[in-house]
Amino acid sequence: MFVELAAPAALAGAGRPVTAVCQPVAARPALARRLLAAAPPYLYLLPAVACLVLWTYKPLVEAVQLSFYDWNLLPTSPMTYVGFHKYAEVFTQPGLRRATLNTVYYILGLLPFSVALPTVIALVTRRLGGRSRNVYRAIVFLPMLVAPVAAAAVWNWLLDPTGLSNQALGWFGVAPHNWLRTEGTALPAILAITAWSMCGFATLVVSAGLTGISADYGEAAAIDGATGWQILRWVTLPLLRSTLLFLVLMTVLLSGQWTFPLLDSLTQGGPGDSSSNVYYLLWELGFRNFDAGLASAAGIVFFLVFGLIAAALVALADRFSFHDN
């Protein structure tokens, strides 16, 4: 394909004979061919996007729709439109205040076991040899591999009034105690079991973060005369800050989900809602009270609250994290 170009004005004004110049122009590929060439990356993403839409966005949209209706989950029962009445009803639930305070208690109680203790374990095991380091990390991570229901059955036997824990306390003259059926100890017991279960996962995350830090920084600081504590304080921990903030975010968002199977298996939120949290309250509204609209409205409210908290933590992480480039 050739395109005829006009002669330069300077040559035309000089009276010289001008010959038209023809230059080849590459043909532009068809739209269908260009789309086909750009499709492979999106095809690789398609299964993940389909699962995300099917298991996340679709239920979220359906929950928003259900929150405007009064329905008892029975297929033969009609759905009655009630507008924003269910959202107002969420804040009048008698167990909401106790469940919210318990959720905050779980988050604050788990932070030392998801951030501080895993950091200490990862720093200590990093100094060990290759094989022994892997053995210690495997031992710490092992509780995470135990199914929550199986772990709950074992802990229920250990914390029973006639279980091993009370037998051990009896050796010191302490009377047996029903840890899971007493209002003052049910919540700390669930917290301790959850911490035992997820500490290994957090340790593995911190170990991965330490692996990504180059040893050249510590060696350069040591050459300048920095002590081991100064290297940890001013080099290692700042470079590890993004990993620690990620663990804080995970604890805030997932502590309710981590404790839910233990609550359902051991205490059912009791005694007297003393160990419940907002996730277990949400489950009770939907599947014990059979109020799909109220449960959906509560789920949307909790989703927005935790979404705002997550956005604030992500902004904090972007501001204070130091990335090793």
Secondary structure, DSSP 8 states (H G I E B T S, - for coil): -EEEE---HHHHHTT-----EEEE------HHHHHHHHHHHHHHHHHHHHHHIIIIIHHHHHHHHHTTEE--S-TTS--EE-TTHHHHHHTT-TTHHHHHHHHHHHHHHHHIIIIIHHHHHHHHHHTS-HHHHHHHHHHHHGGGGS-HHHHHHHHHHHTSTTSHHHHHHHTTT-----TTSSHHHHHHHHHHHHHHHHHHHHHHHHHHHHHTS-HHHHHHHHHTT--HHHHIIIIIHHHTHHHHHHHHHHHHHHHHHHHHHHIIIIITT-STTSS--HHHHHHHHHHTS--HHHHHHHHHHHHHHHHHHHHHHHHHHHHH-----
